[in-house]
Structure formats: C-alpha cells, structure tokens
Amino acid sequence: MRDPGSLTELRREAEKASKDLEVATRALEERRAEIQASERELTGKLRELQEAERAFAQVRQPLSEIVGVLYQQSGSNGLESFLAGNGDTSALRAMASTTHIVAQRNQVLQESSRLQAERERVAAQAQELRADNLLAEAQMNAEIETLKARSDKIVKTLTQALVKLGVKIDKSGQAANGCNPTRATLTGDFPNGLIPKLYLCPLQQRGHELRADAAIAFISLNEAYRKRFGRHMCVTDSYRSLAEQQSVYYRRPGLAAIPGRSNHGLGLAVDLCGGVQNFRSPQFNWLEANGKKFGWIHPQWAYVSPFEPWHWEYDPKLGSLL
C-alpha cells in the first residue's frame, strides 16, 4: 500500500507542475503582447512611409511636367541661341529656372528612392520579426503542452493512489477534478456552504468530502492514524452545505457557527468521533501531536469557547509548507 506521506509529495509535485504551467502560459501571453506591439509599430512605420511616398508622388508629377515645358521652350527660343552665343536675358532666365527645377526634381527623386529603400528595409524587418515570433511561439506552445501533460500525469497518479486507498472517485480511476489539488483554491469563487460537488473530494469515510488539498491531507493523516489504532478515523461531519449548516445551527445553538461563516462550509473542517471527541483520550492526544504534520490542527478556540474536542480544521498555509 502506498505510503501516506507520498500523497503529500504527489500533491506538492502537482502544485509545482501547475505553477510551472501557469508561469509558462503567462510568459506566452506576455510574449504575444510584445509581438503585437512590435508588429503594430512596424505596421505604423510602413504606413507612414507609404504616406510619404504618395506625397512625394504628388510633387514629382508637376515638377516633371514643368521641366518638360521649360526644356521645350529653351530648345525653341533661348537654348539654341544661347549655344550659338546669341543668348539674351530671357533665355538665361529660362535656363536658370530650368536648372533650379531640375535640381528640385532630383532631390525629390532621391528622397523617394530613400523612402522606397527604407520601406523595403522595414518590410524585411517585419517579415524577419514575424518568422522569429512564430518560431518562439511554437517553442513556447510545445513547452506548455509538455508541462500540461506532466501536470495531468501527476494528478492522474495521485488520483490512482487515492483510489487504491479506498477513495471512491470513479470506476475508471481517471483523474477527478474534485481531488485535483491544483483546483482547490477555486472553491474560493463560491460562497461558504455553496461549493459545487464537482469541486469536492470524497474521503474514505463514505458520505464525507472536503476541499481537495484538505482531503488529501486528511487521507494521509487517516492512514497514519489507522497504523496507530488499527482502524480508520471516525468522522461525523465534514463539508456542510449552507442548508446543513443552518440545520445544525438551529439544532445545536451555541455549538455551531453562524451559517455562512463555518469552516465546514469551506470544506476545511471535520468533526471526529471514535475517541477523538473525548478530551485527552489517547486518540485525541495522538491527533494533537501528529495532526500538524499533515496540516490539521485543533483550533485554539475549540479548547475553550465553545469547547469542541471533536472539531479539527485544515490550515492551507500550514499544509502548503509540508
């Protein structure tokens, strides 16, 4: 039979695998956000370059037309005379204007060529970035799938160990959500006493269930108790629905928490019998001495007000350190 201490080890491994998966998933999401930001920046640069090219194209066409007209005028009137040594002032002025406009046209063409080269550079940079991003995302997805498979395997192993110890999870022995310790904190999404059965893990004691981490710790504690006393711990109460807590509150005034405020409604408390309910009995003393090794405590208030030696609670903070 599996050593009950190994349940704690499996729980710890499952929680670590889940944390690793959470970190990797968050890293992938952050990487995707960075990718989107860089692609938006590159897209913006390309758009600006395209706008600049369109603006230069609008300037380039009139300049080309003006240059053509001036060349024609110079060729028919002043240019031939100027070359023959008969140039007059109007011909010289036309030639000066033509030279100036040609220089402007050349500057526009050079700027246009520069912008075209810059656009091609940015486009190539964007293409390279996308290729790198796709590769990085594929690698991170593969890592996440590996981590997910590892997490599922550990939870399945833990579930099978619970089944071997007599926990009635399901006939196939497949991982059950209710006994998955990585889902334990999800019970905090529900009001006290209104936790769905899907989020609760059954105990070896028929009809009783707790939050997954508390249940795993209690089953380990129960196995150690059985080795000491030769029998399972006797449980009279575990998780209580809100309706059950209301019933207990009205039936046992002064000995039950106000409905909606009980640790029973969180799946973190049990009421025990079989000797534990008797203060300073061998069973009580053993549990007091050994319970903390499994995350279970007899709360201070239960020693005095009200006096409840049968009431024991799982401390998630203490359990997480085991």
Residue frames relative to the residue before (quaternion, step in Angstrom):
aa qw qx qy qz dx dy dz
M 1.0000 0.0000 0.0000 0.0000 0.00 0.00 0.00
R 0.5614 -0.6332 0.4193 0.3288 3.56 -1.03 0.81
D 0.5017 -0.6333 0.5072 0.2999 3.52 -1.04 0.89
P 0.4801 -0.6942 0.4407 0.3055 3.64 -0.68 1.00
G 0.5831 0.5894 -0.3785 0.4115 3.58 1.14 -0.54
S 0.6216 0.5592 -0.3446 0.4268 3.57 1.12 -0.59
L 0.5425 0.5919 -0.4084 0.4342 3.60 1.21 -0.36
T 0.6377 0.5128 -0.3165 0.4798 3.56 1.03 -0.80
E 0.6451 0.5174 -0.3165 0.4647 3.56 1.01 -0.83
L 0.6594 0.4954 -0.3020 0.4781 3.59 0.96 -0.85
R 0.6229 0.5294 -0.3384 0.4660 3.57 1.02 -0.76
R 0.6537 0.5130 -0.3023 0.4671 3.56 0.99 -0.92
E 0.6536 0.5072 -0.3095 0.4688 3.60 0.96 -0.86
A 0.6473 0.5191 -0.3189 0.4581 3.57 0.97 -0.84
E 0.6673 0.4969 -0.3013 0.4659 3.58 0.95 -0.87
K 0.6440 0.5107 -0.3200 0.4712 3.59 1.03 -0.77
A 0.6483 0.5107 -0.3189 0.4659 3.58 0.95 -0.88
S 0.6452 0.5149 -0.3149 0.4685 3.56 1.01 -0.82
K 0.6495 0.5094 -0.3139 0.4692 3.59 1.02 -0.82
D 0.6350 0.5213 -0.3262 0.4675 3.59 0.98 -0.83
L 0.6495 0.5118 -0.3094 0.4695 3.56 1.00 -0.85
E 0.6408 0.5257 -0.3168 0.4612 3.56 1.01 -0.83
V 0.6563 0.5079 -0.3060 0.4665 3.59 0.96 -0.89
A 0.6697 0.4987 -0.2988 0.4621 3.59 0.92 -0.92
T 0.6472 0.5142 -0.3157 0.4660 3.58 1.00 -0.81
R 0.6521 0.5028 -0.3128 0.4734 3.58 0.99 -0.83
A 0.6308 0.5287 -0.3305 0.4619 3.59 1.05 -0.78
L 0.6402 0.5157 -0.3228 0.4689 3.58 1.02 -0.79
E 0.6498 0.5104 -0.3182 0.4647 3.59 0.95 -0.84
E 0.6512 0.5010 -0.3135 0.4761 3.58 0.99 -0.81
R 0.6353 0.5274 -0.3202 0.4644 3.56 1.02 -0.82
R 0.6467 0.5116 -0.3196 0.4668 3.58 0.97 -0.82
A 0.6344 0.5231 -0.3280 0.4650 3.58 1.03 -0.78
E 0.6431 0.5085 -0.3158 0.4775 3.58 1.02 -0.80
I 0.6293 0.5355 -0.3270 0.4586 3.58 1.00 -0.84
Q 0.6726 0.4960 -0.2998 0.4601 3.57 0.87 -0.95
A 0.6522 0.5145 -0.3188 0.4564 3.58 0.98 -0.82
S 0.6778 0.4830 -0.2980 0.4674 3.60 0.91 -0.89
E 0.6548 0.5000 -0.3180 0.4692 3.59 1.01 -0.75
R 0.6194 0.5234 -0.3447 0.4728 3.58 1.06 -0.69
E 0.6418 0.5250 -0.3196 0.4585 3.59 1.01 -0.83
L 0.6766 0.4785 -0.2927 0.4770 3.58 0.92 -0.89
T 0.6279 0.5252 -0.3342 0.4672 3.58 1.01 -0.78
G 0.6400 0.5250 -0.3209 0.4603 3.57 1.03 -0.79
K 0.6412 0.5157 -0.3216 0.4684 3.58 1.00 -0.81
L 0.6520 0.5102 -0.3141 0.4648 3.58 0.93 -0.85
R 0.6511 0.5135 -0.3184 0.4593 3.56 0.98 -0.82
E 0.6434 0.5168 -0.3167 0.4676 3.60 1.00 -0.83
L 0.6562 0.5075 -0.3088 0.4651 3.58 0.96 -0.83
Q 0.6496 0.5116 -0.3184 0.4637 3.56 0.99 -0.79
E 0.6311 0.5205 -0.3265 0.4735 3.58 1.05 -0.78
A 0.6487 0.5136 -0.3141 0.4656 3.59 0.98 -0.84
E 0.6439 0.5209 -0.3232 0.4577 3.58 1.01 -0.79
R 0.6465 0.5105 -0.3223 0.4664 3.57 1.00 -0.80
A 0.6440 0.5190 -0.3240 0.4593 3.58 1.01 -0.79
F 0.6702 0.4802 -0.2981 0.4809 3.59 0.95 -0.82
A 0.6060 0.5496 -0.3597 0.4488 3.58 1.08 -0.63
Q 0.6465 0.5185 -0.3213 0.4583 3.57 1.05 -0.75
V 0.6622 0.4794 -0.3009 0.4911 3.59 1.11 -0.65
R 0.6392 0.5810 -0.3210 0.3884 3.56 0.98 -0.89
Q 0.6716 0.5307 -0.3181 0.4075 3.60 0.86 -0.89
P 0.6784 0.4596 -0.3191 0.4761 3.69 0.79 -0.83
L 0.6261 0.5350 -0.3475 0.4484 3.60 0.99 -0.74
S 0.6447 0.5212 -0.3223 0.4570 3.57 0.96 -0.82
E 0.6626 0.5029 -0.3086 0.4614 3.56 0.99 -0.85
I 0.6485 0.5174 -0.3195 0.4580 3.59 0.96 -0.87
V 0.6475 0.5186 -0.3212 0.4568 3.56 0.91 -0.91
G 0.6502 0.5249 -0.3222 0.4449 3.58 0.94 -0.83
V 0.6590 0.5087 -0.3060 0.4619 3.57 0.97 -0.91
L 0.6723 0.5032 -0.3030 0.4505 3.58 0.90 -0.92
Y 0.6320 0.5186 -0.3392 0.4654 3.58 1.00 -0.71
Q 0.6460 0.5139 -0.3265 0.4605 3.54 1.00 -0.82
Q 0.6683 0.4995 -0.3015 0.4616 3.57 0.95 -0.91
S 0.6558 0.5061 -0.3104 0.4663 3.55 0.94 -0.88
G 0.6641 0.5157 -0.3119 0.4425 3.57 0.98 -0.80
S 0.7378 0.4264 -0.2507 0.4592 3.59 1.00 -0.75
N 0.7935 0.3179 -0.1552 0.4952 3.57 1.10 -0.67
G 0.8668 0.1933 -0.0555 0.4564 3.50 0.36 -1.27
L 0.6267 0.5909 -0.3556 0.3628 3.53 1.01 -0.82
E 0.6766 0.4806 -0.3070 0.4659 3.61 0.91 -0.92
S 0.6479 0.5152 -0.3197 0.4610 3.57 1.05 -0.81
F 0.6397 0.5376 -0.3217 0.4454 3.51 1.03 -0.88
L 0.6714 0.4896 -0.2948 0.4718 3.55 0.98 -0.84
A 0.6772 0.4754 -0.2853 0.4837 3.59 1.20 -0.61
G 0.5574 -0.6217 0.3819 0.3962 3.58 1.28 -0.05
N 0.6088 0.5587 -0.3439 0.4460 3.59 1.31 0.21
G 0.2777 0.8057 -0.4932 0.1745 3.59 1.18 0.41
D 0.1943 -0.7567 0.6122 0.1221 3.54 -1.07 0.73
T 0.7534 -0.4055 0.2692 0.4421 3.59 -1.29 0.02
S 0.6601 0.5121 -0.3246 0.4434 3.61 0.88 -0.87
A 0.6440 0.5153 -0.3272 0.4612 3.58 0.99 -0.79
L 0.6596 0.5032 -0.3150 0.4610 3.57 0.96 -0.89
R 0.6372 0.5270 -0.3276 0.4571 3.57 1.05 -0.83
A 0.6416 0.5275 -0.3173 0.4576 3.57 0.98 -0.83
M 0.6600 0.5032 -0.3081 0.4651 3.55 0.96 -0.89
A 0.6429 0.5207 -0.3242 0.4587 3.60 1.00 -0.80
S 0.6475 0.5101 -0.3138 0.4711 3.56 1.00 -0.86
T 0.6519 0.5200 -0.3146 0.4535 3.54 0.97 -0.89
T 0.6517 0.5178 -0.3195 0.4529 3.57 0.92 -0.88
H 0.6572 0.5155 -0.3055 0.4572 3.57 0.98 -0.88
I 0.6833 0.4829 -0.2891 0.4651 3.59 0.87 -0.94
V 0.6242 0.5308 -0.3395 0.4618 3.58 1.02 -0.77
A 0.6415 0.5213 -0.3240 0.4601 3.57 1.01 -0.85
Q 0.6407 0.5127 -0.3190 0.4743 3.58 1.04 -0.83
R 0.6410 0.5278 -0.3183 0.4574 3.56 0.98 -0.89
N 0.6573 0.5101 -0.3163 0.4558 3.58 0.94 -0.84
Q 0.6312 0.5268 -0.3308 0.4633 3.57 1.06 -0.75
V 0.6417 0.5188 -0.3175 0.4673 3.56 1.02 -0.85
L 0.6631 0.5001 -0.3091 0.4633 3.56 0.94 -0.87
Q 0.6384 0.5198 -0.3274 0.4638 3.58 1.00 -0.78
E 0.6593 0.5006 -0.3063 0.4701 3.58 0.96 -0.88
S 0.6324 0.5311 -0.3212 0.4635 3.55 1.04 -0.81
S 0.6515 0.5036 -0.3099 0.4753 3.57 0.99 -0.86
R 0.6395 0.5251 -0.3283 0.4556 3.57 1.03 -0.78
L 0.6586 0.5092 -0.3025 0.4643 3.52 0.98 -0.88
Q 0.6308 0.5306 -0.3247 0.4637 3.57 1.04 -0.79
A 0.6572 0.4975 -0.3065 0.4760 3.58 0.97 -0.86
E 0.6476 0.5124 -0.3154 0.4675 3.58 1.02 -0.82
R 0.6365 0.5257 -0.3268 0.4601 3.57 1.00 -0.81
E 0.6573 0.4995 -0.3117 0.4704 3.56 0.96 -0.84
R 0.6346 0.5297 -0.3277 0.4574 3.58 1.05 -0.78
V 0.6778 0.4824 -0.2904 0.4729 3.57 0.90 -0.95
A 0.6299 0.5308 -0.3319 0.4596 3.59 1.03 -0.78
A 0.6530 0.4970 -0.3097 0.4802 3.58 0.99 -0.83
Q 0.6275 0.5331 -0.3247 0.4654 3.57 1.06 -0.81
A 0.6530 0.5127 -0.3076 0.4649 3.58 0.99 -0.86
Q 0.6525 0.5131 -0.3142 0.4607 3.56 0.96 -0.85
E 0.6600 0.4994 -0.3023 0.4729 3.58 0.98 -0.86
L 0.6374 0.5302 -0.3197 0.4587 3.55 1.02 -0.83
R 0.6600 0.5050 -0.3133 0.4595 3.59 0.90 -0.88
A 0.6394 0.5193 -0.3256 0.4642 3.58 1.00 -0.81
D 0.6600 0.4966 -0.3035 0.4750 3.59 0.94 -0.88
N 0.6579 0.5198 -0.3084 0.4492 3.55 0.98 -0.87
L 0.6422 0.5214 -0.3216 0.4608 3.56 0.97 -0.85
L 0.6536 0.5059 -0.3106 0.4694 3.57 0.99 -0.83
A 0.6686 0.5017 -0.3009 0.4590 3.58 0.90 -0.93
E 0.6606 0.5019 -0.3094 0.4648 3.58 0.97 -0.85
A 0.6290 0.5294 -0.3332 0.4616 3.58 1.01 -0.79
Q 0.6554 0.5089 -0.3062 0.4666 3.59 0.98 -0.85
M 0.6752 0.4860 -0.2947 0.4702 3.58 0.95 -0.87
N 0.6213 0.5301 -0.3358 0.4692 3.59 1.05 -0.72
A 0.6400 0.5172 -0.3222 0.4680 3.56 1.01 -0.82
E 0.6419 0.5164 -0.3207 0.4674 3.59 1.01 -0.81
I 0.6511 0.5163 -0.3131 0.4598 3.57 0.98 -0.85
E 0.6463 0.5116 -0.3227 0.4652 3.59 0.95 -0.82
T 0.6327 0.5231 -0.3240 0.4701 3.59 1.05 -0.77
L 0.6720 0.4891 -0.2912 0.4737 3.56 0.92 -0.91
K 0.6386 0.5244 -0.3265 0.4589 3.58 1.01 -0.80
A 0.6489 0.5107 -0.3133 0.4690 3.57 0.97 -0.87
R 0.6470 0.5139 -0.3176 0.4652 3.58 0.99 -0.83
S 0.6487 0.5154 -0.3158 0.4624 3.59 0.95 -0.88
D 0.6629 0.5074 -0.3018 0.4604 3.58 0.91 -0.92
K 0.6457 0.5298 -0.3157 0.4502 3.57 1.01 -0.82
I 0.6592 0.5015 -0.3108 0.4662 3.59 0.94 -0.88
V 0.6583 0.5012 -0.3138 0.4659 3.59 0.93 -0.89
K 0.6368 0.5219 -0.3271 0.4639 3.58 1.01 -0.78
T 0.6428 0.5134 -0.3172 0.4718 3.59 0.98 -0.85
L 0.6444 0.5173 -0.3133 0.4680 3.57 0.99 -0.86
T 0.6586 0.5139 -0.3047 0.4576 3.56 0.93 -0.89
Q 0.6508 0.5101 -0.3144 0.4662 3.58 0.95 -0.85
A 0.6254 0.5298 -0.3330 0.4662 3.58 1.07 -0.73
L 0.6420 0.5156 -0.3175 0.4702 3.58 1.03 -0.78
V 0.6275 0.5369 -0.3291 0.4578 3.57 1.00 -0.82
K 0.6620 0.5110 -0.3046 0.4558 3.59 0.96 -0.88
L 0.6806 0.4690 -0.2827 0.4868 3.56 1.18 -0.53
G 0.6524 -0.5671 0.2941 0.4078 3.55 1.29 0.21
V 0.4605 0.6594 -0.4662 0.3686 3.57 1.22 0.26
K 0.3071 -0.7744 0.5303 0.1576 3.58 -0.69 1.11
I 0.0052 -0.8284 0.5581 -0.0465 3.54 0.08 1.33
D 0.7037 -0.3256 0.2296 0.5883 3.55 0.72 -1.09
K 0.6656 -0.5434 0.3410 0.3814 3.56 -1.22 0.43
S 0.6975 0.4904 -0.2819 0.4398 3.58 0.99 -0.75
G 0.4024 -0.7218 0.4740 0.3040 3.58 1.19 -0.45
Q 0.4087 0.7038 -0.4817 0.3249 3.56 1.25 0.25
A 0.6639 -0.5130 0.3587 0.4092 3.56 -1.25 0.47
A 0.1931 -0.7763 0.5924 0.0956 3.56 -0.87 0.98
N 0.5464 -0.6510 0.4175 0.3214 3.55 -0.88 0.95
G 0.6512 0.5575 -0.3224 0.4014 3.56 0.96 -0.85
C 0.7431 0.3630 -0.2089 0.5219 3.61 1.14 -0.59
N 0.4633 0.6557 -0.4553 0.3848 3.56 1.25 0.34
P 0.3529 -0.7826 0.4663 0.2134 3.63 -0.31 1.20
T 0.6056 0.5689 -0.3643 0.4207 3.60 1.15 -0.47
R 0.6843 0.4515 -0.2813 0.4988 3.58 1.26 -0.26
A 0.3846 0.7726 -0.4522 0.2252 3.57 1.30 -0.11
T 0.7068 0.4801 -0.2816 0.4367 3.58 0.82 -0.97
L 0.5170 0.6422 -0.4212 0.3781 3.60 1.23 -0.24
T 0.5408 0.6194 -0.4082 0.3965 3.58 1.20 -0.40
G 0.5632 0.6105 -0.3791 0.4079 3.58 1.23 -0.39
D 0.5763 0.5889 -0.3756 0.4243 3.58 1.26 -0.23
F 0.7111 0.4235 -0.2392 0.5077 3.58 1.29 -0.26
P 0.5652 -0.6035 0.4350 0.3566 3.59 -1.11 0.63
N 0.6596 -0.5053 0.3974 0.3894 3.53 -1.27 0.51
G 0.8270 0.1889 -0.1678 0.5022 3.56 -0.76 1.10
L 0.7070 0.4130 -0.2567 0.5135 3.58 1.28 0.01
I 0.2970 0.7521 -0.5260 0.2635 3.58 1.08 0.72
P 0.4325 -0.7021 0.4904 0.2819 3.64 -0.72 0.96
K 0.6212 -0.5720 0.3935 0.3635 3.57 -1.12 0.69
L 0.5649 0.6256 -0.3681 0.3923 3.57 1.15 -0.64
Y 0.7356 0.4177 -0.2174 0.4871 3.60 1.15 -0.63
L 0.6394 0.5175 -0.3220 0.4687 3.60 1.26 0.18
C 0.2918 -0.7635 0.5587 0.1408 3.55 -1.04 0.85
P 0.4138 -0.7203 0.4931 0.2583 3.63 -0.77 0.95
L 0.3785 -0.6932 0.5680 0.2316 3.52 -1.27 0.55
Q 0.6567 -0.4744 0.3848 0.4422 3.56 -1.27 0.05
Q 0.6301 0.5011 -0.3213 0.4986 3.56 1.21 -0.56
R 0.4509 -0.7385 0.4318 0.2548 3.56 -0.41 1.24
G 0.8121 0.2759 -0.2196 0.4649 3.53 -1.02 0.88
H 0.6864 0.4446 -0.2846 0.5001 3.58 1.27 0.01
E 0.0128 0.7983 -0.5992 0.0596 3.56 -1.09 0.77
L 0.1228 -0.7794 0.6129 0.0434 3.51 -1.31 0.53
R 0.6567 -0.4241 0.4112 0.4688 3.53 -1.33 -0.06
A 0.6723 -0.5689 0.2836 0.3794 3.58 -0.98 0.87
D 0.7071 0.4547 -0.2920 0.4560 3.61 0.71 -0.99
A 0.6441 0.5091 -0.3140 0.4769 3.57 1.05 -0.80
A 0.6493 0.5273 -0.3158 0.4478 3.59 0.99 -0.84
I 0.6564 0.5096 -0.3107 0.4614 3.60 0.91 -0.93
A 0.6648 0.4919 -0.2987 0.4762 3.56 0.98 -0.88
F 0.6590 0.5080 -0.3157 0.4561 3.60 0.97 -0.80
I 0.6354 0.5235 -0.3301 0.4617 3.59 1.02 -0.78
S 0.6302 0.5126 -0.3233 0.4853 3.58 1.05 -0.75
L 0.6491 0.5064 -0.3026 0.4802 3.56 0.98 -0.89
N 0.6454 0.5367 -0.3120 0.4450 3.57 0.98 -0.87
E 0.6481 0.5109 -0.3224 0.4637 3.60 1.02 -0.77
A 0.6449 0.5023 -0.3179 0.4804 3.57 1.01 -0.77
Y 0.6278 0.5288 -0.3173 0.4749 3.59 1.06 -0.80
R 0.6565 0.5207 -0.3120 0.4479 3.59 0.95 -0.89
K 0.6346 0.5207 -0.3299 0.4663 3.58 1.04 -0.73
R 0.6869 0.4794 -0.2804 0.4687 3.57 1.07 -0.72
F 0.8253 0.2409 -0.0986 0.5011 3.59 0.81 -0.97
G 0.5077 -0.6954 0.3980 0.3167 3.59 1.25 0.00
R 0.7646 0.2405 -0.1805 0.5700 3.59 1.16 0.25
H 0.6037 -0.5545 0.4253 0.3836 3.56 -1.28 0.39
M 0.5838 -0.5398 0.4594 0.3960 3.54 -1.23 0.34
C 0.3859 -0.7024 0.5532 0.2271 3.53 -1.13 0.73
V 0.0907 -0.8092 0.5805 0.0029 3.57 -0.69 1.13
T 0.1837 -0.7847 0.5827 0.1050 3.56 -0.82 0.96
D 0.8076 0.0154 0.0186 0.5892 3.60 1.13 -0.55
S 0.0581 -0.7740 0.6299 0.0266 3.56 -1.15 0.66
Y 0.8060 -0.0266 0.0399 0.5900 3.61 -0.51 -1.09
R 0.1028 -0.7781 0.6174 0.0519 3.54 -1.01 0.85
S 0.4082 -0.6663 0.5635 0.2681 3.53 -1.01 0.82
L 0.6796 -0.4822 0.3502 0.4277 3.55 -1.26 0.28
A 0.6445 0.5201 -0.3199 0.4603 3.58 1.00 -0.82
E 0.6534 0.5059 -0.3118 0.4689 3.59 0.99 -0.82
Q 0.6446 0.5142 -0.3220 0.4652 3.58 1.00 -0.79
Q 0.6258 0.5286 -0.3362 0.4647 3.58 1.03 -0.74
S 0.6461 0.5260 -0.3125 0.4563 3.56 1.01 -0.86
V 0.6653 0.4915 -0.2950 0.4783 3.59 0.94 -0.95
Y 0.6384 0.5518 -0.3245 0.4274 3.58 0.95 -0.86
Y 0.7181 0.4314 -0.2574 0.4817 3.57 0.94 -0.84
R 0.6704 0.4943 -0.2967 0.4671 3.58 1.13 -0.59
R 0.7949 0.2005 -0.0830 0.5667 3.56 1.11 -0.71
P 0.0578 -0.8360 0.5451 0.0241 3.60 0.56 1.11
G 0.7913 0.2744 -0.2319 0.4948 3.53 -0.93 0.98
L 0.7402 0.3587 -0.2128 0.5274 3.58 1.25 -0.30
A 0.7241 0.3363 -0.2407 0.5520 3.59 1.19 0.29
A 0.5277 -0.6433 0.4580 0.3129 3.55 -1.07 0.79
I 0.6150 -0.5224 0.4324 0.4024 3.54 -1.25 0.45
P 0.5535 -0.6201 0.4279 0.3551 3.63 -0.87 0.86
G 0.7643 0.3070 -0.2641 0.5019 3.55 -0.87 1.04
R 0.7353 0.3718 -0.2262 0.5196 3.59 1.30 -0.07
S 0.5382 0.6511 -0.3924 0.3639 3.57 1.24 0.04
N 0.5031 -0.6325 0.4978 0.3147 3.57 -1.13 0.67
H 0.5228 0.6031 -0.4164 0.4354 3.57 1.26 -0.31
G 0.6749 0.5079 -0.2821 0.4548 3.57 1.06 -0.79
L 0.6508 0.4726 -0.3054 0.5097 3.57 1.34 -0.17
G 0.4596 -0.6830 0.4450 0.3525 3.57 1.28 -0.16
L 0.5791 0.6048 -0.3475 0.4221 3.57 1.20 0.56
A 0.7297 0.3823 -0.2327 0.5169 3.61 1.20 0.26
V 0.1020 -0.7622 0.6358 0.0665 3.54 -1.28 0.57
D 0.2356 -0.6926 0.6528 0.1965 3.51 -1.35 0.41
L 0.1905 -0.8275 0.5265 0.0417 3.54 -0.74 1.13
C 0.1664 -0.7467 0.6361 0.1005 3.52 -1.33 0.46
G 0.5841 0.6269 -0.3832 0.3451 3.60 -1.06 -0.61
G 0.7543 -0.3321 0.1893 0.5338 3.56 1.21 0.48
V 0.5997 0.5783 -0.3686 0.4123 3.60 1.05 -0.66
Q 0.6325 0.5641 -0.3371 0.4100 3.58 1.07 -0.68
N 0.6433 0.4878 -0.3210 0.4952 3.57 1.27 -0.22
F 0.4261 -0.7346 0.4728 0.2350 3.54 -0.48 1.24
R 0.8524 0.0926 -0.1463 0.4934 3.52 -0.97 1.08
S 0.3496 0.6865 -0.5379 0.3422 3.55 1.12 0.64
P 0.6647 -0.4840 0.3542 0.4455 3.65 -1.16 0.29
Q 0.6558 0.5156 -0.3149 0.4527 3.57 1.00 -0.80
F 0.6513 0.5056 -0.3112 0.4726 3.56 0.97 -0.88
N 0.6766 0.5043 -0.3001 0.4447 3.58 0.85 -0.96
W 0.6369 0.5184 -0.3300 0.4655 3.59 1.02 -0.81
L 0.6780 0.4922 -0.2959 0.4588 3.55 0.89 -0.94
E 0.6292 0.5316 -0.3323 0.4596 3.57 1.02 -0.74
A 0.7011 0.4725 -0.2598 0.4667 3.57 1.03 -0.83
N 0.7998 0.3343 -0.1392 0.4787 3.59 1.03 -0.75
G 0.5070 0.6983 -0.4109 0.2941 3.59 1.17 -0.44
K 0.6565 0.5395 -0.3196 0.4192 3.58 0.94 -0.88
K 0.5651 0.5962 -0.3852 0.4205 3.59 1.20 -0.47
F 0.7473 0.3357 -0.1860 0.5424 3.56 1.26 -0.41
G 0.6212 -0.5751 0.3340 0.4146 3.59 1.27 0.20
W 0.6064 0.5575 -0.3515 0.4448 3.61 1.28 0.08
I 0.0537 -0.8071 0.5875 -0.0236 3.54 -0.91 0.99
H 0.3528 -0.6389 0.6230 0.2815 3.50 -1.39 0.28
P 0.3584 -0.7813 0.4566 0.2293 3.63 -0.19 1.22
Q 0.6396 -0.5747 0.3583 0.3637 3.53 -1.10 0.74
W 0.6447 0.5389 -0.3383 0.4237 3.59 0.94 -0.85
A 0.6548 0.5489 -0.3169 0.4117 3.62 1.07 -0.71
Y 0.5650 0.5755 -0.3878 0.4463 3.57 1.30 -0.07
V 0.8264 0.2336 -0.0730 0.5072 3.55 1.12 -0.69
S 0.8545 -0.0195 0.0902 0.5112 3.60 0.66 -1.03
P 0.4326 -0.4776 -0.7050 0.2960 1.49 -0.28 2.47
F 0.5667 -0.5982 0.4458 0.3498 3.56 -1.20 0.50
E 0.1467 0.7974 -0.5619 0.1639 3.58 -0.38 1.27
P 0.1285 -0.8261 0.5442 0.0700 3.64 0.18 1.16
W 0.6329 0.5566 -0.3213 0.4318 3.57 1.19 -0.43
H 0.6547 0.5398 -0.3045 0.4327 3.60 1.22 -0.43
W 0.0320 0.7897 -0.6079 0.0769 3.58 -0.79 1.14
E 0.1728 -0.8073 0.5622 0.0480 3.53 -1.06 0.83
Y 0.3826 -0.6823 0.5733 0.2438 3.53 -1.23 0.61
D 0.2127 -0.7682 0.5956 0.0995 3.56 -0.89 1.02
P 0.3603 -0.7692 0.4831 0.2126 3.64 -0.27 1.23
K 0.6333 0.5323 -0.3382 0.4486 3.61 1.01 -0.75
L 0.6656 0.4804 -0.2916 0.4910 3.56 0.97 -0.91
G 0.6608 0.5251 -0.3041 0.4418 3.57 0.95 -0.88
S 0.6553 0.5302 -0.3224 0.4306 3.57 1.03 -0.74
L 0.6488 0.5202 -0.3149 0.4576 3.57 1.23 -0.40
L 0.5744 0.6203 -0.3743 0.3811 3.58 1.23 -0.30
